[in-house]
Amino acid sequence: SSLSSDPRSDAPAPWKLDGISCRYRMWCMLTVGIPSLVLNVALAYLGGVYIMRSDSNTDMVMDTLAVVFVAEIEDFEYMAFTSDAMRYNLENMDPVDLALTNRQRSFGWFFSGIVTPILTVVVTALVVRHVRHIDCPDFDWSWQAITGAVTLPTQA
């Protein structure tokens, strides 16, 4: 192999995640993972409210593009502030091997294929209802209004 841990070799040893302590992993989760999750949830909510309050279809498209730009800023920052060597090392490090049981695979499929899409629709409906209630306090949803908005009108 071209990448070896032989000290006489010119090639650097591949990066590994072995040996990272549980305390460091928890620190990373608390300082990177959770704040990132909170920011993304806040962006999803505030971006949805911002888009819903657009005055016209053209404004809605432009507002949507603005929210997408803000959501992708972290990708631009990664490219701008991470050196080529660091990106190369991150992209070529050894993959993390994780042995999953069939039960874990089934749970992952069920959660990502069924629960997450349903949760996305429910949360979106709650945000729409919340914003409508703020903008129009007398607004009340009925099943007839919901199904009427979803179905296409029949042409006579």
URKA-V82415 format. One record per backbone hydrogen bond with DSSP energy under -1.0 kcal/mol. NH is the residue of the N-H (numbers start at 0). CO is the residue of the C=O. E is the energy in kcal/mol with one decimal. If there is no record, write none. Layout:
BEGIN
((NH,CO,E) (NH,CO,E))
END
This chain:
BEGIN
((8,5,-1.8) (19,16,-1.3) (24,20,-2.1) (25,21,-2.4) (26,22,-2.3) (27,23,-2.6) (28,24,-2.2) (29,25,-2.5) (30,26,-2.3) (31,27,-2.4) (32,27,-1.3) (33,28,-2.8) (35,31,-1.9) (36,32,-2.2) (37,33,-2.6) (38,34,-2.6) (39,35,-2.4) (40,36,-2.4) (41,37,-2.5) (42,38,-2.5) (43,39,-2.3) (44,40,-2.4) (45,41,-3.0) (46,42,-2.7) (47,43,-1.9) (48,44,-2.4) (49,45,-2.6) (50,46,-2.5) (51,47,-2.4) (52,48,-1.4) (53,50,-1.6) (59,55,-2.1) (60,56,-2.1) (61,57,-2.3) (62,58,-2.9) (63,59,-2.3) (64,60,-2.2) (65,61,-2.0) (66,62,-2.2) (67,63,-2.4) (68,64,-2.3) (69,65,-2.2) (70,66,-2.4) (71,67,-1.6) (72,69,-1.1) (75,71,-1.4) (76,72,-2.7) (77,73,-2.1) (78,74,-2.1) (79,75,-2.3) (80,76,-2.9) (81,77,-1.2) (86,82,-2.6) (87,83,-2.6) (88,84,-2.4) (89,85,-2.6) (90,86,-2.6) (91,87,-1.6) (93,14,-1.6) (104,100,-2.2) (105,101,-2.6) (106,102,-2.5) (107,103,-2.5) (108,104,-2.5) (109,105,-2.7) (110,106,-2.8) (111,107,-2.7) (112,108,-2.9) (113,109,-1.9) (114,109,-2.0) (115,110,-2.8) (117,113,-1.8) (118,114,-2.9) (119,115,-2.5) (120,116,-2.1) (121,117,-2.5) (122,118,-2.8) (123,119,-2.3) (124,120,-2.4) (125,121,-2.3) (126,122,-2.4) (127,123,-2.5) (128,124,-2.6) (129,125,-2.6) (130,126,-2.7) (131,127,-2.6) (132,128,-2.3) (133,129,-1.9) (134,130,-2.8) (135,131,-3.1) (138,135,-2.3) (145,141,-2.3) (146,142,-2.9) (147,143,-2.1) (148,144,-1.6) (149,145,-1.4) (150,146,-2.4))
END
